[in-house]
């Protein structure tokens, strides 16, 4: 009996242990200043505790995010402001940018890339494709955040048996896209009202989030 083959087959059939990204640590120089900045953005303050004079930990969570950030004193030896490539995925980048500006952040103009590694081009992606449109902003220390508009996930990026939305805003955006697509669907079918529109919406929204072919 080939025990190596058996072990391999058992391993391949066993579901991997969940490892959920919970917290990202960002380096800052002034705890109170950073607290004001992220609090003013409307991020949820989850924790704020100090131990003596050498340790002070703060946790904030962006709206609708399953992951949080930590910063403070005695948290990391990284140079303040050195964090880069901190992605914040949004369903409507125009709306998200306006909201951040209204809360005091200095956000770059929106730009897009024709593909991975391609130069930045001013403005929204002409086809409004998922993953291609961005904007950036920084906290007072210079830690850089990157907004990325994602409405349809690439296949295999999420559990196709689960459909969920992180916030009311994400759900509303998904419903608006479904409504627009359904309007085109009705036009293709002679302009007649589709009495089964709830089923069509549900199928569209599940397929969109899972990265599957969208119904026509």
N, C-alpha and C positions, 0 to 999 in steps of 0.2 A: 504494500500500500504506500502510495506516495504522499507522505504527510505534508510535504511542502505545498503540493497542489491543493490538498484539503484546507490547509490554513489560509491559502490565498483565496479560495472560493468562499470560505466563511467570512473573511475580512471584507470581500467585495460585496457580500450580501448584507452586511451589517451597516446600519445607518450611522453616519459619523456623529460624534457628540457635538451638540450645539455649542458654538463659541461665539457669543454675541458681543460685538464691539460696544463697550459701555461708556468709556471715557477717553478723551484725548486731552493731554496736558499741554498747556500753552505757557510760554515763559513771559513774564511781565515784570515791571520794575516797581510799580506802585499799586498796591492792592486796592485801596479805596478808589483811585481813579479808574481802574479797570472795572470795579463793581458798578460805578456810576455809568460807565459806557455801555456795558452789556445789559444793565438794568434798564437804561433808557431805550435800548433797542426792543424792549418788551420780552426779553428772554426770562425764563422762570428761574428764580433763585431757589436752589434746592438745599444748599448747605453753606454755612459760614461759621467756622469755629477756629479758635486759636488755642495753642498750648504753649504757655510761657511767652517769651519774647522772640523765639526762633522759629515758630511754626504757625502758619495761618493758612487754612485751606478754604477755598470758595468753589462752589459748583453751580454752574448755570446750564440750562437746557434750552436750545432754540425751539421755537414753536413747532409742534408736530414732529420733533426729532426723537428717535429712540436712543440716541447717544447724547452725551453731555460733554462739557469741558470742565477741567480743573485748572485753577491758577492760584497763586498765593506766594507765601514766603516759606522757604524750606521745602518746596515742592519739586523743583528741578534745577539742575546746574546749567541748563541751556541759556544762551545769551538772550536777554529780553528782546522781543521783536523778531526773532530768527525763524519763527514758524511760517511755513509757506505751504501752499497747496491744500488748504483746509476747505474742502468742498461743502457747499450748502446747496442741495438740490431743491429746485422750486418748479412748480407747474406753470407759472406765468412770470417770466422774468421782468417784464415791464412793470407789472403790479408790485412785485417784490422789491424792485429797485426804488420805486416811488415811496413805498412804505419805509424802507430803510432811510432814505433821505429825510422823510418827515420826522424820523426819530433821531436825527442828528448825525447820521453816518455820511461820510463823503464817498460816494459811489462813483466808479468810473462810468464812462459811456458804455453802452452795450456794444459787444463785438461778437463776431463769429469766426469759425475756422472751417475751411472747405473740407478738412479731414485731419486726422491725427498728425501732429508735427507740422502742419501748414501754418503760414503766418496769419496773424490776426487781421480781420477785415472789419471795418466799422459797420455797425448796424446789426439787426436781426438776421439770422439765416434766412435767405430768400424763400425757402420752402418750409421754414419753421420746424426743421427736423429736430427730434430729440437728441440731446447730448452736444449739439453744435453751437449753442449760443451762450454767452457768458457776460459777466460783469464782475468787478473786483472792488473790495473796500478793505481798509485796515483799521485795527484798533489803535489806541494812543501810542502803543509801543512799536507799532509797525508790523505786527503779526497779520499776515495777509489772508483774507477769505475770498473764495472764488464762488460766485453764484453760477449755477449751471441749470439750464432749463431742460427738464426731462418730463415728457408726457407719455411716451411709450418705451417700455424697457426692452432691451435686446433679449432674444430668446435665451432661456436658461439663467437669467439674472435674478429671478424670483421664484418662489414656490408656486407652481401653476395651479395647485389645489387650494390656494388661499388668495382671496381678493380683499384688500383692506386699504383704507385711506387714512393718512396721518392726521388730517384735520378737515374741518368743514370746508375750508377754502379749496383743498385738493379735490374733495368730492364734488363741489360745485363746478370746478373747472372741468372735471371729467364728464359731468352731465352736460355742460355746454358743448363740449366737443362731440359728444354723442348726439346731441340735438341737431347740431350742424350737419353731421354725417347722415343722420336720419332724414333730414330735409332733402339731401341729395338722393337718398334711397327712394323716397316717395316720388321725386321727379322722374327717376328712371322707370318707375312703375306707373306712369301715366298721370301722376299728380293726385292719385287717389289717397285718401286718408288711410293710414295703416292702423287698424284697430288693435293690432298686437304690438304696438310700439313699446310697451314696458318690457316685453320679452326681448325685443330687438335691442333696446338700450342696454339691458343686462348683458346680453351676449357681446355687444360691442365693448362695454366697459371692462368686462373680464378679459376679453381677447387683447385689448389695448394694454392693460397692465401686465399681462403675461407675455407680451411680445409675440402673440400669435397672429395669423392673418386675420384682418378685420372683415366683418361681414359687409356685403355690398347691398 
